[in-house]
Amino acid sequence: MTRQAGGHLAFDMGIHQCVGQPISRLETEVLLTTLATRVKRIERIGEPVPYPHNTLKGLSSLPLKVVAA
């Protein structure tokens, strides 16, 4: 959370920059700010299930319990 995200490639940069990038960044900021004010903690209640893929790494399932603040 402390690293610089200026060179992040998810939205590309320069002339090929995604036109939806500013609204997506704003939506993420609003979501995380709201989550931080309304949630006391997030607990894992089960094992993560990997998403099998040749080039991507991710999860099919991540069972969580959200405890309100």
Buried (B, 14 or more C-beta within 10 A) or exposed (E): EEEEEEEEEEBEEEEEEEEEBEEEEEEEEEEEEEEEEEEEEEEEEEEEEEEEEEEEEEEEEEEEEEEEE
